[in-house]
Amino acid sequence: MKHPADTTTELLKVLPELAVALHNAAPHAQMRVDPQVGRLTPRQMAALVHLATYGRQTMSELASGLGIGRAAASEMVERLSEKAVVVREADPDDRRIVYVGLASGAKRLVDRVVDGLHTEVEAAFAQFPSLDKATLVAFLAALTERLKATSA
């Protein structure tokens, strides 16, 4: 079906280019060349950013925060532990509870990469001073959720 040229059509033209640009600029892409870490998947980088943002978490909290199952979170933490970017610690009062946190040095690495992306986003926002940032963020979050729901 042919749609008239409108804002939605223009947005649909930009979204694929945005997806590629985000992928190439994303923290996992920047960190994959780090000799200490090696290659990280987008999901692994999301876990590192999550831990840098929220601090040490139980495996269940991490899984919930990332929107994945506990088994997938455990497998990811195992891979990240092998790369020495996360550490696991058992709760001294309840050995069934395992906490996951960033390894020393990993937080600085994550912060450096995220700070670079933050700078780029702020520079883009500066080009549009009258833009309602909160509405844009809400729109993109809603669009993301709708697209995720249709691809599930």
DOLUM-707103 format. One record per residue (C-alpha): x, y negated, z. Coordinates in steps of 0.05 Angstrom, whole numbers, plus 5000, padded with zeros to 4 digits. Example, Ala and Ser with C-alpha at 12.3 -4.5 7.8 and 13.67 -1.06 7.14 Angstrom:
2
> X; Y; Z
> 5246; 5090; 5156
> 5273; 5021; 5143
***
This chain:
152
> X; Y; Z
> 5000; 5000; 5000
> 5026; 4932; 4981
> 5025; 4881; 5037
> 5027; 4806; 5026
> 5090; 4770; 5047
> 5081; 4750; 5119
> 5120; 4749; 5184
> 5107; 4823; 5195
> 5134; 4841; 5126
> 5195; 4797; 5138
> 5207; 4830; 5205
> 5202; 4899; 5173
> 5257; 4878; 5124
> 5302; 4856; 5181
> 5291; 4915; 5229
> 5333; 4966; 5191
> 5390; 4917; 5185
> 5383; 4901; 5259
> 5385; 4976; 5276
> 5450; 4985; 5237
> 5481; 4922; 5268
> 5460; 4944; 5338
> 5489; 5013; 5327
> 5555; 4986; 5301
> 5560; 4933; 5356
> 5533; 4976; 5413
> 5576; 4992; 5472
> 5585; 5065; 5451
> 5613; 5043; 5384
> 5662; 4996; 5418
> 5683; 5047; 5469
> 5692; 5105; 5421
> 5761; 5078; 5404
> 5782; 5072; 5477
> 5839; 5121; 5488
> 5819; 5133; 5560
> 5748; 5152; 5544
> 5747; 5179; 5473
> 5682; 5182; 5435
> 5616; 5169; 5471
> 5546; 5182; 5445
> 5494; 5127; 5449
> 5459; 5165; 5504
> 5523; 5173; 5544
> 5537; 5098; 5538
> 5465; 5084; 5561
> 5480; 5126; 5623
> 5543; 5087; 5637
> 5508; 5020; 5628
> 5451; 5045; 5673
> 5500; 5065; 5728
> 5538; 4999; 5721
> 5471; 4962; 5728
> 5439; 5003; 5784
> 5498; 5034; 5820
> 5505; 5104; 5846
> 5443; 5147; 5835
> 5418; 5217; 5848
> 5413; 5261; 5787
> 5337; 5254; 5789
> 5341; 5178; 5792
> 5390; 5177; 5733
> 5345; 5223; 5692
> 5284; 5181; 5707
> 5320; 5116; 5692
> 5343; 5142; 5624
> 5276; 5175; 5608
> 5306; 5244; 5601
> 5298; 5310; 5637
> 5340; 5330; 5696
> 5374; 5386; 5657
> 5394; 5338; 5602
> 5419; 5289; 5654
> 5460; 5344; 5687
> 5491; 5364; 5621
> 5507; 5292; 5604
> 5539; 5280; 5672
> 5581; 5342; 5661
> 5607; 5314; 5595
> 5619; 5245; 5625
> 5655; 5277; 5684
> 5701; 5313; 5636
> 5717; 5245; 5605
> 5732; 5220; 5676
> 5683; 5162; 5672
> 5634; 5186; 5725
> 5642; 5221; 5791
> 5594; 5267; 5827
> 5589; 5268; 5902
> 5546; 5314; 5945
> 5506; 5282; 6000
> 5541; 5301; 6066
> 5474; 5310; 6100
> 5440; 5349; 6045
> 5487; 5386; 5997
> 5430; 5397; 5949
> 5430; 5323; 5932
> 5484; 5301; 5883
> 5500; 5228; 5871
> 5530; 5203; 5806
> 5570; 5139; 5801
> 5620; 5106; 5755
> 5692; 5127; 5763
> 5742; 5074; 5782
> 5760; 5034; 5720
> 5698; 5055; 5682
> 5657; 4997; 5710
> 5708; 4946; 5685
> 5707; 4979; 5617
> 5630; 4979; 5614
> 5627; 4907; 5639
> 5676; 4884; 5586
> 5636; 4915; 5530
> 5568; 4892; 5556
> 5595; 4822; 5567
> 5614; 4819; 5494
> 5543; 4838; 5473
> 5514; 4788; 5523
> 5556; 4733; 5490
> 5530; 4751; 5421
> 5457; 4752; 5444
> 5465; 4684; 5478
> 5498; 4655; 5416
> 5439; 4679; 5374
> 5389; 4650; 5425
> 5427; 4583; 5422
> 5408; 4578; 5348
> 5334; 4578; 5368
> 5327; 4534; 5430
> 5251; 4531; 5427
> 5244; 4607; 5422
> 5206; 4638; 5480
> 5256; 4690; 5501
> 5210; 4726; 5549
> 5158; 4736; 5495
> 5210; 4761; 5446
> 5236; 4811; 5497
> 5165; 4834; 5514
> 5149; 4842; 5439
> 5212; 4882; 5425
> 5200; 4927; 5486
> 5128; 4940; 5464
> 5150; 4954; 5392
> 5204; 5002; 5418
> 5153; 5039; 5461
> 5104; 5045; 5403
> 5157; 5071; 5356
> 5182; 5120; 5407
> 5111; 5145; 5418
> 5099; 5156; 5344
> 5165; 5194; 5335
> 5153; 5240; 5394
***
